[in-house]
């Protein structure tokens, strides 16, 4: 307990608690300070070997054997646990820096107004969080997910690493699908506005048709990239093209057969 108090006081005086609050770790610890948590870890590292020695001195193999084996296994795993914790902490610190840089860069490029240009209006969370900050948060989450895979591999948690890796793959497809939808929405608005400004007949109707056609095509591409209802999308396109072909055949063969005969 003496060493615990010394370590806790030294780390607190060094400014570790302020650093933890600055990078966001302090809120995750609740009422405890990071210095007190590390002091408790030092206390455990001193106390566990003493417990092992005391159990061996009792000469009660039936009692001390399993407990000693469990504690020895825990001590053997401590380096991997510390390494995994360092990976997560360092990744979080780097992720916050990268996320802030990218958020500032996107905000400077006018990314916060891109949704208004796409016709979706202003999108904020609680009137405070802007789209650029949302992108920064997504980047931070992505970095932490990659760090979690590495940390789980270091701890031999193969199932956890596989699950997180699968989620990363699915999330990447979702992000690419959303980007495709955003680009398609911009193209639809651009094409619709360009056609509407021409002097051709029925320009407004043609602009609406162009917008709907591009949105349908890009929507199918985006959902296909996400891996959502791929069979339904293929079936819908097949039925649509089949219906158009049958309608054209009926219109030409039945409604326009006299004209066809003249031709």
C-alpha positions in Angstrom: 0.0 0.0 0.0 3.0 2.3 0.6 4.2 1.7 -2.9 0.7 2.2 -4.3 0.4 5.6 -2.6 3.8 6.7 -3.8 3.1 5.6 -7.4 -0.4 7.2 -7.4 0.9 10.5 -6.0 3.9 10.6 -8.4 1.7 10.0 -11.5 -0.8 12.6 -10.3 1.9 15.2 -9.8 3.4 14.3 -13.2 0.1 15.3 -14.8 -1.2 12.0 -15.9 -4.7 12.6 -14.8 -4.9 15.9 -16.8 -3.5 14.1 -19.9 -6.1 11.4 -19.5 -8.9 14.0 -19.4 -7.5 15.8 -22.4 -7.5 12.7 -24.6 -10.8 11.4 -23.3 -9.7 8.4 -21.2 -10.7 10.1 -17.9 -14.5 10.0 -18.8 -14.2 6.2 -19.4 -12.8 5.6 -15.9 -15.8 7.3 -14.2 -15.0 8.6 -10.7 -11.5 7.0 -10.6 -8.4 8.7 -11.7 -5.9 7.1 -14.1 -3.2 7.5 -11.5 -5.1 5.6 -8.9 -5.9 2.8 -11.3 -2.2 2.4 -12.2 -1.4 2.5 -8.5 -3.9 -0.3 -7.9 -2.2 -2.3 -10.7 1.2 -1.9 -8.9 -0.4 -3.0 -5.7 -1.7 -6.2 -7.4 1.7 -6.9 -8.9 3.3 -6.8 -5.4 0.4 -8.6 -3.6 0.0 -11.6 -6.0 3.6 -13.0 -5.6 3.2 -12.6 -1.8 0.0 -14.6 -1.9 1.7 -17.3 -4.0 4.6 -17.5 -1.4 2.1 -17.7 1.5 0.1 -20.5 -0.2 3.3 -22.5 -0.9 4.3 -22.1 2.8 1.0 -23.7 3.9 1.9 -27.0 2.3 -1.7 -27.7 1.4 -1.3 -29.0 -2.2 -5.0 -29.7 -2.7 -5.8 -26.0 -2.0 -2.6 -24.2 -3.1 -2.1 -26.2 -6.3 -5.0 -24.9 -8.4 -4.8 -21.4 -6.9 -1.0 -21.2 -7.5 -1.5 -22.5 -11.1 -4.2 -19.9 -11.8 -2.1 -17.0 -10.4 1.0 -18.2 -12.2 -1.0 -18.3 -15.4 -2.2 -14.7 -14.8 1.3 -13.5 -14.1 2.5 -15.2 -17.3 -0.3 -13.4 -19.3 0.6 -10.0 -17.8 3.1 -9.0 -20.5 0.5 -9.7 -23.2 -2.2 -7.9 -21.3 0.1 -4.8 -20.9 1.0 -5.0 -24.5 -2.6 -5.2 -25.6 -3.5 -2.3 -23.3 -0.6 -0.2 -24.7 -1.8 -0.9 -28.3 -5.3 0.3 -27.4 -4.1 3.4 -25.6 -1.6 4.4 -28.2 -4.1 3.7 -31.0 -6.7 5.9 -29.2 -4.2 8.7 -28.8 -3.1 8.6 -32.5 -6.7 8.1 -33.6 -7.9 11.3 -31.8 -5.1 13.2 -33.5 -5.9 11.8 -37.0 -9.6 12.3 -36.5 -9.2 15.9 -35.4 -6.9 16.6 -38.4 -9.3 15.1 -40.9 -12.3 16.8 -39.3 -10.6 20.2 -39.5 -9.5 19.6 -43.1 -13.0 18.6 -44.2 -14.5 21.6 -42.4 -12.0 23.9 -44.1 -13.0 22.4 -47.5 -16.7 23.1 -46.9 -17.7 19.5 -46.2 -20.3 20.6 -43.7 -22.4 22.2 -46.4 -22.1 19.2 -48.8 -25.4 17.7 -47.6 -27.2 21.0 -48.3 -25.8 20.9 -51.9 -27.1 17.4 -52.3 -30.6 18.6 -51.3 -30.7 16.9 -48.0 -30.6 20.1 -45.9 -28.4 20.7 -42.9 -27.7 17.6 -40.8 -26.4 18.0 -37.3 -26.6 16.1 -34.0 -27.9 18.1 -31.1 -27.2 21.3 -33.1 -23.5 20.8 -32.3 -22.0 17.9 -34.0 -21.3 18.6 -37.7 -20.8 16.2 -40.6 -17.0 16.7 -40.5 -17.0 15.8 -36.8 -19.1 12.7 -37.6 -16.5 11.6 -40.2 -13.8 12.1 -37.6 -15.6 9.9 -35.1 -16.0 7.2 -37.7 -12.3 7.3 -38.4 -11.5 7.1 -34.7 -13.8 4.1 -34.4 -12.1 2.4 -37.4 -8.7 2.9 -35.9 -9.8 1.5 -32.6 -11.4 -1.5 -34.3 -8.1 -2.3 -36.1 -6.3 -1.9 -32.7 -8.8 -4.2 -31.1 -8.0 -6.9 -33.7 -4.3 -6.6 -32.9 -4.9 -6.6 -29.1 -7.2 -9.7 -29.3 -4.6 -11.5 -31.4 -1.9 -10.7 -28.8 -4.2 -12.1 -26.1 -5.0 -15.2 -28.2 -8.6 -14.3 -28.5 -9.0 -15.7 -32.0 -12.8 -15.6 -31.9 -12.9 -12.0 -30.9 -10.4 -11.0 -33.5 -12.4 -12.9 -36.2 -15.6 -11.2 -35.2 -14.1 -7.7 -35.1 -12.4 -8.4 -38.5 -15.8 -9.5 -40.0 -17.5 -6.4 -38.7 -14.7 -4.2 -40.1 -15.3 -5.8 -43.6 -19.0 -5.3 -43.3 -18.6 -1.7 -42.1 -16.2 -0.9 -45.0 -18.8 -2.1 -47.5 -21.4 0.0 -45.9 -19.2 3.1 -46.1 -18.4 2.5 -49.7 -22.1 2.0 -50.5 -23.0 5.3 -48.7 -20.3 7.1 -50.8 -21.7 5.6 -54.0 -25.2 6.8 -53.0 -23.9 10.3 -52.2 -22.1 10.5 -55.6 -25.2 9.2 -57.3 -27.4 11.8 -55.6 -25.0 14.6 -56.7 -25.0 13.2 -60.3 -28.8 13.0 -60.3 -29.2 16.6 -59.2 -26.6 17.8 -61.6 -28.1 16.0 -64.6 -31.7 17.0 -63.6 -30.7 20.7 -63.3 -28.7 20.6 -66.6 -31.6 19.1 -68.5 -34.2 21.5 -66.9 -32.1 24.5 -68.2 -32.3 23.4 -71.8 -34.9 24.6 -74.3 -36.0 21.2 -75.5 -39.6 20.2 -75.3 -40.8 18.6 -72.0 -37.5 19.5 -70.3 -39.0 19.3 -66.8 -40.4 15.9 -67.4 -37.1 14.6 -68.9 -35.2 16.1 -66.0 -37.4 14.2 -63.6 -37.0 11.0 -65.5 -33.2 11.4 -65.6 -33.1 12.0 -61.9 -35.2 9.0 -61.0 -33.3 6.7 -63.4 -29.9 7.7 -62.0 -31.2 7.4 -58.4 -32.6 3.9 -59.1 -29.3 2.8 -60.8 -27.1 4.2 -58.1 -29.3 2.9 -55.4 -29.0 -0.6 -56.8 -25.3 -0.2 -57.0 -25.0 1.1 -53.5 -27.2 -1.7 -52.0 -25.3 -4.3 -54.0 -22.0 -3.0 -52.7 -23.3 -3.2 -49.1 -24.4 -6.8 -49.8 -28.0 -6.0 -48.9 -30.7 -7.9 -50.8 -28.5 -8.6 -53.8 -30.9 -11.3 -55.1 -33.9 -8.9 -54.7 -32.1 -6.2 -56.7 -31.1 -8.6 -59.5 -34.7 -9.9 -59.6 -36.2 -6.4 -59.7 -33.9 -5.3 -62.5 -34.7 -8.5 -64.4 -38.4 -8.0 -64.0 -38.2 -4.4 -65.0 -36.3 -5.0 -68.2 -38.5 -7.9 -69.0 -41.6 -5.8 -68.5 -40.2 -3.1 -70.8 -39.4 -5.6 -73.4 -42.9 -7.2 -73.2 -44.5 -3.7 -73.3 -42.5 -2.8 -76.4 -43.4 -6.0 -78.1 -47.1 -5.6 -77.4 -47.1 -2.0 -78.4 -45.3 -2.7 -81.7 -47.0 -6.0 -82.5 -50.5 -5.1 -81.5 -51.0 -1.4 -81.2 -48.7 -0.6 -84.1 -49.2 -3.6 -86.4 -50.7 -1.5 -89.2 -47.8 0.8 -89.2 -45.4 -2.1 -89.0 -47.2 -3.7 -92.0 -46.8 -0.5 -94.0 -43.1 -0.4 -93.1 
